[in-house]
Amino acid sequence: MRRIIQSIAAAVIATTMWCAPSFADDAALLDGVTARGGDNPTVEAGKFKKDPPWVIGMSHFGVNANTWTVQVAHEAEAAAAKDNRISKFILLDAGFDQKKQVADIEDLIAQKVDAIIVQPVTSTSADASIAKAVAAGIPVVVHTGRIESDAFTTEIQGGAEHFGKVMGDFLVKELGGKGNIWVLRGLAGHPEDTNRYNGLLQALKATDVKIIAEEHGDWQYDKAKKLCETLYLNNPEVDGIWSSGADMTRACVDVFKQFGAKIPPITGEGNNGFFGQWIADGFKSISAEYSPAQGAAGIRAAVALLEGKELKKHYDYNPAGWDIEKVKKYYRDDLSANVWWPSDLPEDKLKEFYAKK
């Protein structure tokens, strides 16, 4: 896997013919994406228009953090590969290091790329560098984490409070508004973790559902498994589990099965491994949607700006949760636990990266 990802960085993309989408429909960015209501400035048509070929850079907050972040990189690469006007796609991995992200964006500016896509490490880590890029005439697309600055050109933000609230609302309903829950959060300090947790707190207001344990599992299976084992041994009497990511959900489900205990209502996400668990074991759950194809949406937004299309500054990605029937339509027994849904990857790439060995 690491060898595959290393090949992405600074890659010159072999391309095929591609038809540009029309941005009269927000779904051209990503299905489920809509322009934010209220005060939402317009990026004027033609402001960043530039004749191809184009070089597009991407600052990824941490490619190898987990299986989802790996797929984001694959999705971005595949989207760039579809457009023969993109002569080069450069992906730089910040490895969750704020200083490295600053240096990466500065490097992309120095290389005079035509557009930059940023997945921020924290809500402030990339602010100054993004402002510098835009000042140099380079449009910046932000996704998968909000920042405090508004210097970027356009953003596509999914998950966040909506993601956490979808999960929280499910638990409140299943528990009849009262009970004790464990909370498994993502990476401490990352804006996505903070905002998902805030969504949970919104769902718990005016209820008698209480958080009796709260831990950061970093969205990783191995760390979450150890945490859930410890929580279970300390106090197995829990009514529900709010998990911020599917790899952590899978880990907790495996812990309850390991101890021969009934699996309480637990929240999940669009991961093939989790889908297989849910279908096989029949526990109560919901799948919040947070597609890794946001990587592809970032490419599409960058291309739209370079084509001179008019975009809004803010786009939201707030789809409804999935029930078991929808999950059954997406689950692939021939693919590994590491693929995430929904995906924009073509079938040959899905099999290349995720076919069971």
N, C-alpha and C positions, 0 to 999 in steps of 0.2 A: 504493500500500500504506500509506504513512504517513497519507494522508487517511482511509483506512478505520479505522486504529487510533485516530487522534485522535477519531473519532466514537464509539469505545467508551467513552472516559474520561468518567466522570460521566454516563453515559447513563441515561435513563429508559426502561425496557424495555417494549416493546409485547409483551403476553403472550397465550398461548393456554391452554386448559384442560390440566391436568396431573394425573396420579395419583401420589401419593407412594409410593416403594418401601418394601418391608418390609426392615428391617435384621436380620431373622433370618438372612439370607444376606449374607455379606460382599460378594458380587458386585454387590449393589445399589449399592455405591459405585462400583465399576469392575470389569469382568471381570478376574480375575487377582489381585485384592486379597484378602488374608486377615488376620485378627487375628493379631498377633504372639504367639508362644508365651511361656511363662515368666511372669515378673512383669509383668503388663499390667493396670494399674488400670482400673476401669470408671467412665465418666462417668455418674453416676446419672440415671435417667429423671426428667424433669421439672425438672432443675436450671436449664436455660436456656429452659424453655418460655415462649413468648410468643405472644399472639394476633397474627395478621396484620392489616394488611399489614406487610411487612418491608422494611427497607433493608439491603442487604448490600454491604460494601466489600471491595476486594481490593487488596493491595499487591504488585504484580508486580515482580520484580527487574530486568527489562529487556525491555520488549515488543519493541523493534526490534533486539535483539541478533542474531537470525538467523530463518530461516523457521519453526523449531520454536516459538520463543517467541511469534512472531506468532500461530501457530495456537492456542497455549494460551489466549491472550486471546479468540480467536474461540470456542473450545470453552466457556469460562466464560460468555461472553455468551449463547451459544445455550442453555446449560443454564438460565440465569436466565430467559431469555425464555419457556421452557416452563411456568414456574410463575406463575400469575396472582396468587399471594399475595406475590410479590416486586414491590413497587411501584417500586423504584429499585435499580439496580446501579451502583456507583461503582468504576471501575477507575483506579488511580493507578500511574504508571510511574516506578519509582525510577531507571531508566537506569543500573543497576549502581553507583549512588552510595549509600554507606552512610548519609551524613547525610540525603540526600533520602528514603531509606526511613523513617528515624526520623521525619522531619517528616510524611511521608505518613500513617503510622500515627497520629501525634498528631492530624492533621487529621481522620481518620476517627473517632477517639474524640470529638473536639470536636463532630462532626456527629451524635453519638449514634446511630451505626448499630447495627443489631441483631446483627450478626455480622461478623467480619473474617477474611479469608483472606490468608495471608502466604506468599509465595515469598521466602525470605531471600536477601539479597545475599551475606552471609557467615555463618559459623556463630555469630557474636556480634552482628551489626549490628542485629538487631531485638529482642534479648532483653529489654531494659528496657521498651521500648514495648509488647511483648506482655504482660508482667507487669502493666503499667499498665491495659491494656485489660481483662484478666480481672478485675483488682481493681475495675474499674468495672462489672462484671457483663456484659461483652461476651465471648461465646465466641470463641476464636481457633482456626482450622484452619490447620495448617502443611503445605505439601507442596513437593516439588521442592527439597529441601535441608534437611539436619538443622541444628539449632541446639544450643548447649551447655546452654541453660536447659530446664527441663521445665515452665515456667509456662503453656505453651499448653494448650488444651483437648483437642484430638485432632490426630493427624498421619497423613498417608498418604505413605509414603516408598517410592519406587521407584528402580530403577537402582542407584546406589551400588556397593557391593562386588560384588553379584550380577551386575550389568550388566557390569562390567569382567572378572569371572571367567568369565562365559559366553564372552566374546571371547577371553580368555587361554587357556581350556581348548581352544577350537577351534584356536588356533595351535599349541599344544603337540602336539595330536593330529596335525595336518597336517604338522608338521615332524619328527615322530617323536621329540620330546623334546630336539632339539638344533638350533641354528641362530642366525642373527642377525636381529634385528627392529628396525624403526623404531617409535617410539611418538609418536603425535599426540594430545596432551592438549587439554582444553578451556580455559576461562578460568582463569588462575592465581588461586588464592585462593578460588575458588567451591567450596563443600562438595561439590557433585556431581562436580567434576573430581577433587578429592582422593580421594573414596571410590571412584570408578571405577578410579582408578590403583591404589589399595590392593587392589582385586579382581584386577587384573592381576598384581600382585606375589604374591598368594596362589597364583595359577595357575602361576607360574613357579618356585615353591619346589621344590627337589629335582629340577630339570631342568637341562639344558645349553643352554636358550634364553637368549640374552644380548641385552640392549638396547644397541645400538651408536649410537643417536641418539634424542634425546628433545626435542620442541619443543611449545610451546603454540600451537595454531592457532585458539583462541578459538571453536571450533565453527563457523567461518566458511569458506566456499568460497574466497574470494579470498586470504585470508591463508594458508590451507593449501596452495593451489596454488603460491604463491611458495616456501613452506617445502619442499614436495616437489620442486620443480625444483632448489632448492639442494642438498638431500640427494642427489638422483639424480646431479647433476653432480659432487658431492664423492666419492660412492662408490655406484655403481649395484648393487653386489653385496649384495643384501639378500634374505633368505629369506622374510620375512613382514612384514606391517604391522598394528599394533594401532592402530585409529583410534577415538577416543572419541565420534565423531559422524558421521552420514552425509554431511553437506555436505563434511566434510574427506575422507571416503572417496571421494566423487565426484571431488574435486579431484585426489587422488593417482592414481586410475584414469586420469583424463584426461592427467596428466603422463606415465605409462608409455605410453599410446597415442600421445602427442605425439612421444615418442622412439622409437616403433616397437619397444618392448621388451615382453617377456612380463610380464603382471601377476601378481605373487606373491600367495599367499593373503593376503587383507586382510579385516578385520572391517567390518561395516556396521551399519545401523540401519534402522528402518521408514520410509524416505523414498521417495516415489514415483520421484524421479529416480534414486536409487541402484538401486531395484528394476529400472527400465528398463535401466540399465547392466548389471546382473548377468545379467538374462535375455538381453540381446543379445550380451554378450561371453563369458559362460560361465566366468568365473574362479572360483576357489574362495573361498567366503565363508560367513558366517553373519550373520543379522540379529538383534541383540539388540533386545528390545522395550522401548520407553519412550514410551508413548502420550501425545500432547498432551492427550488427554481427561482427564488428571489435573486440568486446569482445571475440567472439568465435575464431577469427583469432589469437588473442594473445595466447589463449590456444593451438591452433594447432602449432604455432611456438615454444612454449615452449616444447611441446611434441616432435617435430622434433629434437630439440637440444638434448634432453635427450635420444632420440633413436640413436643419433650419426649421424644424417643426415647433409649433407652440405647445408648451407643456405648462402644467400647474406646478407651483413650488412644492406642494405637499400632496402625497398620495397615501391612502390608508389601505391596509390589507387585513380585513376583519371578517373572515368567513365563519359560518356557523360550525359548531362541533359535529363530529360524525358519529352515527350510531353503528351498531354491529352489522346492519344490513349493507350500509355503504362500505364498511370495512371489507366485507366479503367480496365486493366487486373489485377491490384493488389488490387484495392479498395475492402474492405470487409464491407458490410452494417451490418453484424452480429457482428462485433467487434467495440470496442470503438474508440474514437478519439485518444487514447493514444498509439496505436501501430504504429511502424515505419517500413518502407519497404526500401530495401528487408530485410527479416529476416531469420535466420537459425533455429528459434524455431520450434519444431515439433507441429503438429496441436493440440495435447492435451494441450500443454503448452500455445499456443496462446489463446485457449479457457479458460484455467484456469486463466490466468492473464488479458485477455482483452475482454472476452465475455461481451456484453451489459447486464447490470443488469435489 
